[in-house]
Amino acid sequence: MADVLDVALLTFIFYKSFVLLRGTRSAPMVIGLIILLAIAVIAERAEMVGSNWLLTQVKTVWLIGLVIVFQTELRRLLTYLGQNRLFRPFLAEAPDQTVNEVVAACRTLSEQGIGALIVITRDVGLAGILETGTRIRAEVSASLIVSLFVPKTPLHDGAVVISGNQIEAAKCILPLTQNEVDPSLGTRHRAALGVSEESDAVVIVVSEETSRISVAVDGVLERALSPEELRARLLRELNPQGRKA
């Protein structure tokens, strides 16, 4: 039984590591790490005293280097473990009314060619990001969301952060993705990818240039959604049963 659990655990770790690293700038580093590990194994088996001694001395440096290089990926893995239904069976369900209000706001923003960046939290809090913006703490409504993004108003720059049925803050600053992306993507899209890479948030972008609606989840951007497609995606991502499926 212990062997089965051991194999299952290792399989899970390797699979999640592959998913998290796929398509990121860290992927080539993993290849380099595998090569170094292979050299270490060969040096030990072949009793290459000098090489084996050198590789042994730098083990601690390797560990520190791994934490530094893969800090974003490690944070995403820990976030995944924290939000997984296996460990947290009682996740809060996002009210359908909140989804309806957000979709209605995005429809209006798209029709009027107004750019927007909306972050909807799930299980991982965004306290650090909230501190960069202006606190709102108001019930989610389409009219309020639209008014926050109207150009030349005090809070139109930055992101709106929604938690449950509350608009927590506006004018929030988000981290930009550090991965290579389509050069045509603007700052809003890069910010959406950035925060979705570092948390489990669902991020909506309305492009000011094209009026297209996009959604970023887990570092993946889905572009050009209709309001109906947006609603279906939000319901799937924000409701526990939808995420389980």
Backbone hydrogen bonds, N-H to C=O, Kabsch-Sander energy under -0.5 kcal/mol:
donor,donor_aa,acceptor,acceptor_aa,energy
5,L,1,M,-2.3
6,D,2,A,-2.3
7,V,3,D,-2.5
8,A,4,V,-2.5
9,L,5,L,-2.5
10,L,6,D,-2.3
11,T,7,V,-2.5
12,F,8,A,-2.3
13,I,9,L,-2.4
14,F,10,L,-2.6
15,Y,11,T,-2.4
16,K,12,F,-2.7
17,S,13,I,-2.2
18,F,14,F,-2.2
19,V,15,Y,-2.4
20,L,16,K,-2.5
21,L,17,S,-2.0
22,R,18,F,-1.9
24,T,21,L,-2.3
27,A,24,T,-1.1
30,V,26,S,-1.7
31,I,27,A,-1.5
32,G,28,P,-1.9
33,L,29,M,-2.4
34,I,30,V,-2.5
35,I,31,I,-2.0
36,L,32,G,-2.1
37,L,33,L,-2.5
38,A,34,I,-2.4
39,I,35,I,-2.3
40,A,36,L,-2.3
41,V,37,L,-2.3
42,I,38,A,-2.5
43,A,39,I,-2.7
44,E,40,A,-2.0
45,R,41,V,-2.7
46,A,42,I,-2.7
47,E,44,E,-0.9
48,M,43,A,-2.7
49,V,47,E,-1.4
52,N,48,M,-2.9
53,W,49,V,-2.4
54,L,50,G,-2.2
55,L,51,S,-2.5
56,T,52,N,-1.9
57,Q,53,W,-2.0
58,V,54,L,-1.2
59,K,56,T,-1.2
62,W,58,V,-2.4
63,L,59,K,-2.1
64,I,60,T,-2.2
65,G,61,V,-2.7
66,L,62,W,-2.7
67,V,63,L,-1.9
68,I,64,I,-2.0
69,V,65,G,-3.0
70,F,66,L,-2.6
71,Q,68,I,-1.0
74,L,70,F,-2.9
75,R,71,Q,-2.1
76,R,72,T,-2.1
77,L,73,E,-2.3
78,L,74,L,-2.5
79,T,75,R,-2.3
80,Y,76,R,-2.4
81,L,77,L,-2.2
82,G,78,L,-2.2
83,Q,79,T,-1.8
84,N,80,Y,-1.4
87,F,84,N,-1.4
88,R,84,N,-2.0
91,L,89,P,-0.6
94,A,238,L,-1.1
99,V,95,P,-1.5
100,N,96,D,-2.7
101,E,97,Q,-2.3
102,V,98,T,-2.4
103,V,99,V,-2.7
104,A,100,N,-2.3
105,A,101,E,-2.3
106,C,102,V,-2.5
107,R,103,V,-2.3
108,T,104,A,-2.1
109,L,105,A,-2.8
110,S,106,C,-2.5
111,E,107,R,-2.4
112,Q,108,T,-2.0
113,G,109,L,-0.5
113,G,110,S,-0.9
114,I,109,L,-2.8
115,G,113,G,-0.5
116,A,206,V,-2.0
118,I,204,I,-2.8
119,V,160,V,-3.4
120,I,118,I,-0.5
120,I,202,V,-3.0
121,T,119,V,-0.6
121,T,162,I,-2.7
125,G,123,D,-0.6
130,L,126,L,-2.6
131,E,127,A,-1.7
132,T,129,I,-1.3
133,G,130,L,-1.3
134,T,170,A,-3.2
135,R,133,G,-0.5
136,I,168,E,-2.6
137,R,167,I,-1.1
138,A,167,I,-1.6
140,V,165,N,-2.2
145,I,141,S,-2.2
146,V,142,A,-2.5
147,S,143,S,-2.2
148,L,144,L,-1.8
149,F,145,I,-0.9
149,F,146,V,-0.9
150,V,146,V,-0.6
150,V,147,S,-0.6
153,T,150,V,-1.6
156,H,153,T,-1.5
159,A,172,C,-2.2
160,V,117,L,-2.5
161,V,169,A,-2.5
162,I,119,V,-3.5
162,I,160,V,-0.5
163,S,166,Q,-2.7
166,Q,163,S,-1.8
167,I,138,A,-3.8
168,E,161,V,-2.2
168,E,166,Q,-0.9
169,A,161,V,-1.3
170,A,134,T,-2.4
171,K,155,L,-0.6
172,C,159,A,-2.5
177,T,190,R,-1.6
185,L,182,D,-2.3
190,R,186,G,-2.1
191,A,187,T,-2.6
192,A,188,R,-2.4
193,L,189,H,-2.3
194,G,190,R,-2.2
195,V,191,A,-2.4
196,S,192,A,-1.7
197,E,193,L,-1.6
198,E,194,G,-1.1
199,S,195,V,-0.9
202,V,120,I,-2.6
203,V,201,A,-0.5
203,V,216,A,-2.3
204,I,118,I,-3.3
205,V,214,S,-2.7
206,V,116,A,-2.4
207,S,205,V,-0.6
207,S,212,R,-2.6
211,S,207,S,-1.5
213,I,225,L,-0.6
214,S,205,V,-2.8
215,V,222,E,-2.6
216,A,203,V,-2.9
217,V,220,V,-2.3
218,D,201,A,-0.5
220,V,217,V,-1.7
222,E,215,V,-3.2
222,E,220,V,-0.5
223,R,221,L,-0.5
225,L,213,I,-3.0
230,L,226,S,-2.7
231,R,227,P,-2.4
232,A,228,E,-2.1
233,R,229,E,-2.3
234,L,230,L,-2.7
235,L,231,R,-2.5
236,R,232,A,-1.9
237,E,233,R,-2.4
238,L,234,L,-2.9
239,N,235,L,-1.3
242,G,239,N,-0.5
243,R,239,N,-2.1
244,K,240,P,-2.2
245,A,241,Q,-1.6
